[in-house]
């Protein structure tokens, strides 16, 4: 029923920028926290950034000062502005949302590929 759909991934050179978007479709509820996670080849999935309905944010140490998470509404629209990208940022980025009310405790997007390479 509820789906999270990411967009904005692609190929960018080191030092470049990308803006990822995540939109919840079919949502009839709001999320108390949403976030971005990423998984690089051969590595475990890791938290990149999260934001609560109250606006509190958290970032992985590796992206602090470079990435910014923001939200547009309580029903599930989040963005990840990525600046000063590095090759080690290359990964599949996933959107995650935890609803106040819903059939599932959390929802995941299908992922969008971000490749940082010269």
C-alpha positions as CSV (number, residue, x, y, z in Angstrom):
1,X,0.0,0.0,0.0
2,X,2.5,2.6,1.2
3,X,5.6,2.9,-0.9
4,X,8.7,5.1,-0.5
5,X,10.2,6.1,-3.8
6,X,13.7,7.6,-4.1
7,X,15.0,9.7,-7.0
8,X,18.0,11.9,-7.8
9,X,20.8,9.4,-7.8
10,X,23.3,9.2,-10.6
11,X,27.0,9.6,-11.6
12,X,28.9,12.6,-10.2
13,X,32.5,13.6,-10.1
14,X,34.4,14.0,-6.8
15,X,33.6,17.3,-5.2
16,X,30.2,17.5,-6.9
17,X,26.7,17.6,-5.5
18,X,23.5,15.6,-5.7
19,X,20.1,16.0,-4.1
20,X,18.1,12.9,-3.3
21,X,14.4,12.9,-2.9
22,X,12.0,10.4,-1.2
23,X,8.3,10.6,-1.5
24,X,5.7,8.4,0.2
25,X,2.9,7.3,-2.1
26,X,-0.5,6.2,-0.8
27,X,0.4,7.5,2.7
28,X,-2.6,8.1,5.0
29,X,-0.4,8.6,8.1
30,X,2.6,10.6,9.1
31,X,6.1,9.4,10.1
32,X,7.8,10.2,13.4
33,X,11.2,9.6,11.9
34,X,12.6,9.3,8.4
35,X,16.1,8.8,7.2
36,X,18.6,7.8,4.6
37,X,20.7,4.7,4.7
38,X,23.3,3.5,2.3
39,X,25.0,0.2,1.4
40,X,28.3,0.0,-0.5
41,X,29.5,-3.2,-2.2
42,X,30.9,-5.6,0.4
43,X,29.8,-3.4,3.3
44,X,26.9,-3.4,5.8
45,X,24.1,-1.0,5.4
46,X,24.7,2.2,7.5
47,X,22.7,5.1,8.7
48,X,23.5,8.3,6.8
49,X,21.0,10.8,8.3
50,X,17.7,10.9,10.1
51,X,15.1,13.5,10.8
52,X,12.2,13.4,13.3
53,X,8.8,15.0,12.9
54,X,10.0,17.6,15.3
55,X,12.9,18.5,13.1
56,X,15.8,16.9,15.1
57,X,18.5,15.6,12.8
58,X,21.4,13.1,13.2
59,X,24.2,12.4,10.8
60,X,26.9,9.8,10.4
61,X,30.3,11.2,11.3
62,X,31.5,10.5,7.8
63,X,28.9,12.9,6.2
64,X,28.7,15.7,8.9
65,X,29.2,19.1,7.3
66,X,28.7,17.7,3.8
67,X,25.1,16.3,3.8
68,X,21.9,17.9,4.9
69,X,18.6,16.1,5.5
70,X,15.3,18.0,5.3
71,X,11.6,17.2,5.1
72,X,8.7,18.8,3.3
73,X,5.7,17.4,5.1
74,X,4.7,14.9,7.9
75,X,3.3,12.4,5.5
76,X,6.7,11.5,4.1
77,X,8.8,13.7,1.8
78,X,12.5,13.9,2.7
79,X,15.5,15.2,0.9
80,X,19.2,14.6,1.2
81,X,21.5,17.3,-0.1
82,X,24.9,15.9,-0.7
83,X,27.8,18.2,-1.3
84,X,31.6,17.7,-1.6
85,X,31.0,14.1,-2.6
86,X,33.8,11.6,-2.3
87,X,34.4,8.2,-4.0
88,X,33.7,6.5,-0.7
89,X,30.1,7.9,-0.8
90,X,29.4,5.6,-3.7
91,X,26.6,3.3,-2.6
92,X,22.9,2.5,-3.0
93,X,21.0,4.9,-0.9
94,X,17.7,3.9,0.7
95,X,14.9,5.9,2.2
96,X,13.4,4.7,5.4
97,X,10.3,5.8,7.3
98,X,8.7,4.9,10.6
99,X,5.0,5.7,10.9
100,X,2.9,6.8,13.9
101,X,0.2,4.4,12.5
102,X,0.5,1.9,9.8
103,X,0.5,-1.8,8.8
104,X,4.2,-2.0,9.2
105,X,6.6,-0.6,11.8
106,X,8.8,0.8,9.0
107,X,9.0,1.2,5.3
108,X,11.9,1.1,2.9
109,X,12.4,2.5,-0.6
110,X,13.8,0.5,-3.5
111,X,17.1,2.4,-3.4
112,X,18.9,4.7,-5.8
113,X,22.4,4.4,-7.0
114,X,24.9,7.1,-6.2
115,X,28.3,6.8,-7.9
116,X,31.1,9.2,-7.3
117,X,33.9,8.8,-9.8
118,X,36.2,10.7,-12.1
